Amino acid sequence: MQFNLDEVFQIAEQIERNGASFYHTAARHFPEKTFSQLLSELADMEVQHEKVFKAMHAQLNYPQSLSLFDVNDETSAYLNAFASDYVFELNTDPTILIKPEISPEELFKIAIGLEKDSIVFYYGLMSVLINQADKSQVDAIIKQEFGHIAQLTQIAAEFKAK
């Protein structure tokens, strides 16, 4: 399977839609108003990230394909596994991870784990890119995801300190 930059942005946008759905569902799950409001704000952050990715996606000059270089075909195999939902299930509703007995701490661990999974995908992709313009686009996605993990970690620490 060959990937192009259009498909990478489609995946990034889907990851963000999944995140928004996850946080909206979590907000309804926790009755405590402050925590529920916090989760709604996180959902809004995901919506904003999706908008960022859509704007980046709209700026692509077509046709723009990824130039892949992978001596051992390991990264290509990884990208194929990702696209086939073996790394994490992109097309599965992440709200199924919110069980009735989930604690706020468990919720944050899941959320951060999902963000880390997306970063692993983007770094795998970066390892095979040759074209600098393609690398810059994917690097911008990675920076957005790192920023989200930092926000999640800070919010989780503040929540735990209360």
C-alpha positions in Angstrom: 0.0 0.0 0.0 1.3 3.4 -0.9 0.3 6.5 1.2 0.0 10.0 0.1 -0.2 13.2 2.1 -3.9 13.5 1.5 -4.4 10.2 3.3 -2.2 11.1 6.2 -4.3 14.2 6.8 -7.5 12.2 6.5 -6.1 9.9 9.3 -5.1 12.9 11.4 -8.6 14.4 11.1 -10.2 11.0 12.0 -7.9 10.7 15.1 -9.1 14.2 16.2 -12.8 13.3 15.6 -12.4 10.2 17.6 -10.8 12.2 20.4 -13.7 14.7 20.4 -16.2 11.9 20.6 -14.3 10.3 23.4 -14.2 13.5 25.5 -17.8 14.4 24.8 -18.9 10.9 26.0 -16.7 11.1 29.0 -18.1 14.5 29.9 -21.6 13.0 30.0 -20.3 10.0 32.0 -19.0 12.0 35.0 -21.7 13.9 36.9 -19.3 16.2 38.8 -19.8 19.6 37.1 -16.2 20.8 37.2 -14.8 17.5 35.8 -17.5 17.3 33.2 -16.8 20.9 32.1 -13.1 20.1 31.9 -13.8 17.1 29.6 -16.0 19.2 27.4 -13.1 21.7 27.1 -10.8 18.8 26.1 -13.4 17.8 23.4 -13.3 21.4 22.2 -9.5 21.2 21.9 -9.8 18.1 19.7 -12.3 19.9 17.5 -9.8 22.8 17.2 -7.0 20.3 16.3 -9.2 18.8 13.6 -9.7 22.4 12.2 -6.0 22.9 12.2 -5.4 19.7 10.3 -8.2 20.5 7.9 -6.7 23.9 7.2 -3.3 22.2 6.6 -5.0 19.6 4.4 -6.7 22.3 2.4 -3.3 24.0 1.7 -1.8 20.9 0.0 -0.8 21.3 -3.6 -2.0 18.3 -5.6 -0.8 15.9 -6.7 1.4 15.5 -3.6 2.5 12.0 -2.8 4.8 10.9 -0.1 8.3 9.9 -1.2 9.0 6.8 0.9 12.4 5.3 1.5 12.5 2.1 3.7 15.4 -0.2 3.1 13.9 -3.1 5.1 10.3 -2.4 4.4 9.7 -2.3 8.2 8.1 1.1 8.3 5.9 0.3 5.3 4.8 -2.8 7.1 4.0 -0.7 10.2 2.0 1.8 8.1 0.1 -1.0 6.5 -0.6 -2.5 10.0 -1.8 0.9 11.2 -4.1 1.3 8.1 -5.5 -2.1 8.8 -6.3 -1.2 12.4 -3.7 -3.4 14.0 -1.9 -0.6 15.9 -5.0 1.1 17.1 -8.5 1.0 15.7 -8.9 4.2 13.9 -12.4 3.4 12.7 -13.7 2.1 16.0 -15.5 4.4 18.4 -13.1 5.1 21.3 -16.0 5.8 23.6 -16.2 2.0 24.1 -13.2 2.5 26.4 -15.3 4.4 28.9 -16.7 1.8 31.2 -19.3 2.6 33.9 -16.7 2.2 36.7 -13.9 4.2 35.1 -12.1 6.7 37.3 -10.9 10.1 36.2 -7.3 8.9 36.6 -8.0 5.9 34.3 -9.7 8.2 31.8 -6.6 10.5 31.6 -4.3 7.4 31.1 -6.5 6.2 28.2 -6.6 9.7 26.7 -2.8 10.2 26.9 -2.3 6.7 25.5 -4.5 7.4 22.5 -2.5 10.6 21.9 0.8 8.7 22.2 -0.4 6.1 19.7 -1.1 8.8 17.1 2.4 10.3 17.7 3.9 6.8 17.1 2.1 6.7 13.8 3.4 10.1 12.7 7.0 9.3 13.8 6.8 6.0 11.8 5.8 8.0 8.8 8.6 10.6 9.4 11.2 7.8 9.3 10.4 7.1 5.7 9.9 10.5 4.2 12.4 11.9 1.8 10.7 15.1 0.6 11.4 17.9 3.1 8.0 19.6 2.4 6.2 16.3 3.3 8.3 16.1 6.5 7.4 19.6 7.4 3.7 18.9 7.1 3.9 15.7 9.2 6.2 17.5 11.7 3.5 20.1 12.2 1.0 17.3 13.1 3.4 15.9 15.6 3.9 19.2 17.3 0.1 19.6 17.7 -0.1 16.2 19.3 2.8 16.8 21.7 1.1 20.0 22.7 -2.1 18.1 23.5 -0.3 15.6 25.6 1.3 18.4 27.6 -2.1 19.9 28.2 -3.6 16.6 29.2 -0.7 15.9 31.6 -1.0 19.3 33.2 -4.8 19.0 33.6 -4.5 15.5 35.0 -1.9 16.7 37.6 -4.1 19.7 38.6 -7.2 17.5 38.9 -5.3 14.9 41.0 -4.0 17.7 43.3 -7.5 18.9 44.1 
